[in-house]
Amino acid sequence: VALVLAAPLFAQTPNITAVLDAGALTSNLAPGSVFAIKGAGLSGPGFFQPGVLPYPPVLNGVSISLTPVAGGAELPMMMVYDYNLGGVNQLAAVIPSTVPPGEYDVRVKNGAAVSAPFRTRVIPRKPGIVTADASGSGIAQATLEGKLILQRNSVMGKIGVFDTRPAHPGDRMDLWGTGLGADVASAEPPAFVAVTTTRSVLPTSAGSAA
């Protein structure tokens, strides 16, 4: 008679490899802004976003906290999404405007498993524009005329709910970014802010990405 024992299943310990602002994808974060965490074992398979606002402190069993290095209570972040598809595992969250500048240890909790601390710095402000390809560099993400129109260097049809076309002289252009700093008057800071610009002649640097 053969006796087969099932091996116990253990949750994978989250492993943080980077903590980056959501604009330029570089180190150091600003209160009231969106940031991204890259790594492995951060969340279960799939893509999850909150169904309604405000952003929750726990999303699909995943939470992020910042603990002051100088001492103090663990501070919960506001979860924007969990992403774990195609070998890419990334989280995004908003730092509440009440978090003061300083050195912090970031931890991710996925179910009962908790990551090792990852050191980061919160600074008063760090403006950054989101890029069209989400790489943190290159052509800025922009919408045109206050409508669901993405600026691209050619008409590419629909991208989700957005139409696409090049920008024209005189167009209103909204650039999307984050990192302007704390907004203590707002109970829940917005994920992203828009900066609007209108030029009678668009510079060549305003050309858009395919």
C-alpha positions as CSV (number, residue, x, y, z in Angstrom):
1,V,0.0,0.0,0.0
2,A,1.5,3.3,-1.0
3,L,0.9,6.3,1.2
4,V,0.9,9.6,-0.6
5,L,1.1,12.8,1.4
6,A,0.1,16.1,-0.2
7,A,2.8,18.8,0.2
8,P,1.5,21.8,2.1
9,L,0.9,24.9,0.1
10,F,2.6,28.1,1.3
11,A,1.9,31.6,0.0
12,Q,4.8,33.1,-1.8
13,T,6.5,35.9,0.2
14,P,6.2,39.2,-1.6
15,N,9.5,40.5,-3.0
16,I,9.8,44.2,-3.7
17,T,12.4,45.1,-6.4
18,A,11.5,48.8,-6.9
19,V,9.3,51.6,-5.5
20,L,8.8,54.4,-8.1
21,D,6.7,57.5,-8.7
22,A,4.1,56.9,-11.4
23,G,5.2,59.8,-13.6
24,A,9.0,59.4,-14.4
25,L,9.2,55.9,-12.8
26,T,12.2,57.1,-10.6
27,S,12.9,56.8,-6.9
28,N,11.5,59.3,-4.2
29,L,7.8,59.9,-3.8
30,A,5.5,62.8,-3.0
31,P,2.5,62.9,-0.7
32,G,-0.9,62.9,-2.5
33,S,0.6,61.2,-5.6
34,V,0.5,57.8,-7.2
35,F,3.4,55.4,-7.0
36,A,4.2,51.9,-8.3
37,I,5.8,48.9,-6.7
38,K,7.4,46.3,-8.9
39,G,8.4,42.8,-7.8
40,A,7.2,39.2,-7.5
41,G,4.6,37.6,-5.3
42,L,3.0,41.0,-4.7
43,S,-0.5,39.8,-5.6
44,G,-2.5,36.9,-7.0
45,P,-3.0,36.4,-10.8
46,G,-5.1,38.9,-12.7
47,F,-5.8,42.7,-12.7
48,F,-7.9,44.2,-10.0
49,Q,-9.1,47.8,-9.5
50,P,-11.5,49.2,-6.9
51,G,-15.1,49.2,-8.1
52,V,-15.8,52.6,-6.4
53,L,-13.9,55.4,-4.8
54,P,-12.4,56.2,-2.3
55,Y,-9.4,54.0,-2.9
56,P,-9.4,51.2,-0.3
57,P,-6.5,50.2,2.0
58,V,-6.8,46.6,0.9
59,L,-7.5,45.3,-2.6
60,N,-8.0,41.6,-3.4
61,G,-6.2,40.7,-0.1
62,V,-3.2,43.0,-0.9
63,S,-2.1,46.1,1.1
64,I,0.8,48.5,1.2
65,S,2.2,50.3,4.2
66,L,4.9,52.9,4.9
67,T,6.6,52.9,8.3
68,P,8.7,55.9,9.3
69,V,12.4,54.9,9.8
70,A,12.7,57.4,12.6
71,G,9.9,55.6,14.4
72,G,6.1,55.8,14.4
73,A,3.0,54.0,13.4
74,E,2.6,52.0,10.2
75,L,0.8,54.1,7.6
76,P,-1.7,52.4,5.1
77,M,-1.7,53.4,1.5
78,M,-4.7,53.7,-0.8
79,M,-4.7,50.9,-3.4
80,V,-5.2,51.9,-7.1
81,Y,-4.6,48.5,-8.7
82,D,-3.0,45.0,-8.4
83,Y,-1.5,43.7,-11.7
84,N,-0.1,40.2,-12.2
85,L,-0.2,39.1,-15.8
86,G,2.3,37.8,-18.4
87,G,5.1,37.6,-15.9
88,V,4.7,41.2,-14.8
89,N,3.7,41.9,-11.2
90,Q,3.1,45.5,-10.2
91,L,1.0,47.4,-7.7
92,A,-0.1,51.1,-7.6
93,A,-1.3,53.1,-4.7
94,V,-1.8,56.7,-3.6
95,I,0.2,58.2,-0.7
96,P,-2.2,60.1,1.5
97,S,-1.5,63.8,1.7
98,T,-1.1,63.5,5.5
99,V,2.2,61.5,5.1
100,P,5.1,63.9,6.0
101,P,8.4,63.9,4.2
102,G,11.1,61.6,5.4
103,E,12.6,58.1,5.1
104,Y,10.2,55.1,5.1
105,D,10.2,51.4,4.9
106,V,7.7,50.1,2.4
107,R,6.0,46.7,3.0
108,V,3.6,44.7,0.9
109,K,1.2,42.3,2.5
110,N,-0.4,39.6,0.2
111,G,-2.8,37.6,2.3
112,A,-0.8,36.5,5.4
113,A,2.6,36.9,3.7
114,V,4.6,40.1,4.3
115,S,7.5,41.4,2.3
116,A,10.9,42.5,3.6
117,P,11.1,46.3,4.1
118,F,12.2,48.4,1.1
119,R,13.6,51.8,1.9
120,T,12.2,54.9,0.1
121,R,12.1,58.6,0.6
122,V,9.0,60.9,0.7
123,I,9.8,64.5,-0.4
124,P,7.4,67.5,-0.4
125,R,6.7,67.4,-4.2
126,K,7.9,65.7,-7.4
127,P,5.9,66.7,-10.4
128,G,6.0,64.2,-13.3
129,I,4.1,63.8,-16.5
130,V,2.8,60.3,-17.4
131,T,4.2,59.1,-20.7
132,A,2.3,57.6,-23.7
133,D,4.0,54.2,-23.5
134,A,4.1,54.2,-19.6
135,S,7.9,53.8,-19.7
136,G,8.6,57.0,-17.7
137,S,10.3,58.7,-20.6
138,G,9.6,59.9,-24.1
139,I,6.5,61.5,-25.4
140,A,4.0,62.7,-22.8
141,Q,0.5,61.2,-22.5
142,A,-2.0,63.9,-23.7
143,T,-5.6,64.2,-24.5
144,L,-7.0,66.8,-26.8
145,E,-9.9,69.4,-26.7
146,G,-11.1,68.1,-23.3
147,K,-12.5,65.0,-25.0
148,L,-11.7,61.3,-25.3
149,I,-9.0,61.9,-27.9
150,L,-5.5,60.6,-27.4
151,Q,-2.6,62.5,-29.1
152,R,-0.8,60.2,-31.5
153,N,1.3,60.9,-34.6
154,S,-1.3,59.2,-36.8
155,V,-5.0,58.1,-36.6
156,M,-4.8,54.7,-35.1
157,G,-8.5,54.0,-34.5
158,K,-9.7,53.3,-31.0
159,I,-7.5,52.7,-28.0
160,G,-10.1,51.6,-25.4
161,V,-12.7,54.3,-25.3
162,F,-10.3,56.9,-26.9
163,D,-10.1,58.1,-30.4
164,T,-6.6,59.0,-31.8
165,R,-5.2,61.7,-33.9
166,P,-2.3,64.1,-34.2
167,A,-2.5,67.5,-32.4
168,H,-3.3,70.6,-34.4
169,P,-2.1,74.2,-33.9
170,G,-4.5,75.9,-31.5
171,D,-5.6,72.6,-29.9
172,R,-6.2,72.4,-26.2
173,M,-3.9,69.8,-24.8
174,D,-4.2,68.2,-21.4
175,L,-1.0,66.5,-20.0
176,W,-1.6,64.0,-17.3
177,G,0.7,63.8,-14.3
178,T,1.2,63.3,-10.6
179,G,3.5,64.4,-7.8
180,L,2.4,68.0,-7.1
181,G,2.5,67.5,-3.4
182,A,0.1,67.3,-0.5
183,D,-3.5,68.5,-0.8
184,V,-4.6,68.5,2.8
185,A,-7.9,70.2,1.9
186,S,-9.0,67.1,0.0
187,A,-10.0,64.0,2.0
188,E,-9.0,61.8,-0.9
189,P,-6.3,63.1,-3.4
190,P,-7.0,62.4,-7.1
191,A,-4.9,59.7,-8.7
192,F,-3.7,62.0,-11.4
193,V,-4.0,65.7,-12.3
194,A,-4.3,67.4,-15.7
195,V,-2.3,70.4,-16.8
196,T,-3.9,72.2,-19.7
197,T,-2.0,74.1,-22.3
198,T,-3.0,75.8,-25.6
199,R,-0.5,77.1,-28.1
200,S,-1.2,78.9,-31.3
201,V,1.8,77.0,-32.8
202,L,2.7,73.6,-31.4
203,P,6.4,73.0,-31.0
204,T,8.0,70.0,-32.7
205,S,8.5,68.5,-29.2
206,A,4.7,68.2,-28.9
207,G,4.7,65.6,-31.6
208,S,3.1,62.4,-30.5
209,A,3.9,58.7,-30.2
210,A,2.6,56.0,-32.3
